[in-house]
Every structure is written in structure tokens, then in C-alpha cells.
Amino acid sequence: MTDQVLIFDTTLRDGEQSPGATMNQHEKLQLARQLERLGVDIIEAGFPASSGGDKEAVSRIASEIKQSRVVGLARSLAEDIETSWSAVEKAAKPGIHTFIATSDIHLKHKLRMSREEVIDRAGKAVRLARSLSDWVEFSCEDATRSDRDFLCKVVETAIREGAGTINIPDTVGYSYPSEIYDLIKFIKVSISETENIIISTHCHDDLGLAVANSLAAVEAGARQVECTINGIGERAGNASLEEIVMALRTRKDHFKLTTGIVTDQIFHTSRLVTAITGMPVQPNKAIVGANAFSHESGIHQDGVIKERSTYEIMDPKTVGVSKSSLVLGKHSGRHAFRERMQALGYSLAEEEVNLTFKRFKELADRKKTIYDEDLEAIVAEEVLRTTETYKLLSVTIMAGSDVVPTATVRMTVEGEECHGAELGNGPVDATYNAILKLTGRRPKLLRFAISGITGGTDALGEASIRLEEDGNVAVGKGAHEDILVASAKAMVNALNRLAYMSRRPQAANRL
Ligand SMILES: [Zn+2]
């Protein structure tokens, strides 16, 4: 058996199913490029049959990504499989990932099919997929709650029809490490053909066991792990890529396995996912949380200063956490700016450099030192997040102790410029009233928060907002020296996501 564990990243598919984490095509492409730099073996770029927009995003990713394999998800239906193939076929390394549920509970309540019908459907799906693609993965949805003998029959059928990768997902996050270990061993012992294929694991974190379960599956012989950056995903999320990779690397003495991940790209990738989706990482999150490498207690600090390994099992540099905080200022030129951007992992096109450099100069006029976090906020706004439907042009606010707060907003709505003024209880309320009036949307505000991106009173303020409309939840972020402008930007960002989501129908089947 090989000692390399393949990393199958599903941030763009399963991760995007997180409430509020919807990404548009442009954002998906940016992330796919970074995943390739990170060295993931397989990028699951989307679920092409779920919508025309998703299919287009997958095919754009497929035509650009060269190093990583690009695969599309498909239910065990001819139409899904053909759509998926037409989206990925231009990729340097394409693949189809098809699935069907195998647990009785799914058969009875969701598929309303007999076991025989499921075997038949799975076999036909893999055969069709193999007629199109050399690389086919088959997944038994809800495998960990399936009858083991039946599960083996389905797996045997899929292998016989040509699937080279068999995925055993813990779709509902129900299993525990020794159980999943035992299940993978059982499959390997029961089906001798598994020797020539890759067994994959795909664990959800409903009980906080996704990473532990994935590692247990690897110990039992799985050689592919499906995971997401920051562990984002449906409900409690997926196994987190950074934790899996760093566990295998840090405890190589035990696992004796490797991955192809360029670990010093981990931190940047995590920040990029946060910047794009607006979903923050909890400070105490392993590997990529803000506190993951900071030592508060005096005893620990003293120990680390004397000898790092007393309390640190990983060097922060391995995952790309840089200690240099002071970077650029008013006198920094375009060259220095560009270099710093490259060091942060952004490879910007000429016109993107122009846009971001202009914003940087404006900020540097008002703020003495510009930190990496400030630069990331600028890239997020100017490059990563496109303003497809709505764009904020200007906001002017009158507020104080003796006036009724009034906001005048100028923006474009689907390319048409418009403006309007509204009153409110406070300046943010007035601004939001004006924006909602112009856009004609009526979302419910679920959460609103403001924080400073870096320290100091001249820091960029970051507003984050969570909206709900017709059952869709969208998050938005905005950064500006003026927190009121930041708040307006966050609202417009979230409305763009809602507009995107309402155009895109949601598929019913998820893995
Ligand atoms: Zn999943």
C-alpha cells in the first residue's frame, strides 16, 4: 500500500453548502487557484447538475487548473453524470464523483428504492461514468449507518464497473474512531478487489469527531481524505484539511504517511476562505486560529523563549504564519506593495494591482502603518468579491446628538445608477434603510458586528453582517477607515450574495 494520503478538497462543493458560505464563480476560481498552489490532489469543484451557474463555475475551474485533478459531483443519474462530465472534461486531469445512499433509512425515506434497485442504479452509474472518464469515484452516502453486507455488495458492484476510488462517508457525523476503523478494515478484508483501488473517507463533524474519524480510517487503510479548509461544510462542517495534514505531518513517527500539501500555504488559504465566504475562524481553532500559536501564560512564554519545543509541537512557519507584522507605509512604492502581496500569496493581474494599489495609497494617507490584515481586507474587497448585482458608489451620513440621522446613498443596481436618502434611529440604521429602499430587498438582519482589523484608533474597521431572506442566509463583510462606510459595504456584499442565491436553485441531494 502506498504511503501517500491523497487530499481531496471539497471546500468548493461541500464547504459551499455551509449556511451563508455561498461563493460566486469569480470567488470559486480564486479559491481553486489557491487550492492548486496548496498542492491538493483533487479539487471537487462543484455539483454541476445542481444549477447552470455551478456548472459554469466548474468548467471555468476545469479549463484553468493544471496540477490538481478537477472533479464534479453527480447523483447516480445519467443526466447528472453527463452534465458533470461536460463541465470537467476540459481539465488536464478530470474526474467524475458519483454517489447513491446505501443506508436503509435513506433507501426507505429518501430514495424509496429497494436494495436491489440501489445496486442496479449504482452499477449503471459507474459504468456510464467510466465510459466517459478514466477517473471515477463512487460514494456510498450514509455508509456508516448502512448494513455492512449490503454496503459491501454495492462497493463490489462499483469496483466491478470500474470505479478506481471508493468513498465510505460518515455523511451525518455519527461514527466514532474505532467504529470507522473497524468498518474500513471489514471492507478491505471482505472485498479482495479493494487492494487495487483507493479507499476514501469523508467525515462530518456533528459530534466533533470528523478529523479523528478520518485519521482512524487512514490507519485502517484509507488513502484519500475528503476535507475542507477551516472545516467548513454542511451543518457542523467537514473534517478540516489543515488539521488532517498537520496531524499526519507532526505525528509522522506514528502514521508514517505523507501528503502532497505545501504546508506553508495553509494559513494563507485559510485566510482566503474567510475573506471570500465571510465565515470567521474561531480564535482557538487548531492550526489556523488566531491563538493557535500564541502563549498567554507566563510559564509557557518563558518555556517557549528558552526552548520552543517545550510547549510548541509545530513551528508556526511550517503552516505559513509569519511573525512580521509591520509591513508597508505611506512611502512604500508599487514595487514593495506588489512584493508584499506576492509574499501573502496573492498573484494579482496588472489591473488588479492598479485597483488595490490605489486603495492602499488612500489608506496610507490616513493610517501610519499598513499591516498584512489591512492588505488582505483590500484584496478581499477589490479583487475577490465581485459586485455582480449591487455596487456601492458613495455614502454620506449626517449624525450626532442633535439631528435625526440621515444617510444619502449612491449605488448601482444591475448597472443602473441610483441614489436616495433615508432617516433612521442611528446612522447605520439610516444607511441600511437607504440601501434596502434602493435595492427593493427585504432581508431580516440576523447579526451585525463591528471590529477593528488591527490595533489602534486609525485601524481599518470591519463590519460583518448576516442576513436572511426567503430561507437563504448570507454573510457580508466590509472594511473601511470609517466604520459607517464599512457597515454599508458589508450590507451591499451580503445583498449581492442573496441575489446570487435567489438566482440559483438548491439541489435536494447532498453527500
Ligand atoms: Zn459531505
Residues whose N, C-alpha, C, O or C-beta is under 5 A from the ligand:
A	BS01	ZN	D14 L511
